[in-house]
Amino acid sequence: MMSDDVTFAVPNVSTEEAVALALLQAVMRSEGKILTNGFGDSADRKYLLDTYAECLLAVRAPAARR
């Protein structure tokens, strides 16, 4: 579960995938999603994979989001 006091930072290894993962965490926080099973605000597999793919695209091709 993510708390409100969590700071999201890009890891020391700044690969596109690591940046996308940090972005996914920030998106989840902003959307109130949590990593638990069966609760109303939990992030299911589809949400996680779709959102990570969107974050990865945003990192790799930011112009595609315009």
Stockholm file with secondary structure:
# STOCKHOLM 1.0

chainA/1-66         MMSDDVTFAVPNVSTEEAVALALLQAVMRSEGKILTNGFGDSADRKYLLDTYAECLLAVRAPAARR
#=GR chainA/1-66 SS CCCTTCCCCCCSSCCHHHHHHHHHHHHHHHHTCBSCSSSTTBCCHHHHHHHHHHHHHHHHCGGGGC
#=GC SS_cons        CCCTTCCCCCCSSCCHHHHHHHHHHHHHHHHTCBSCSSSTTBCCHHHHHHHHHHHHHHHHCGGGGC
//
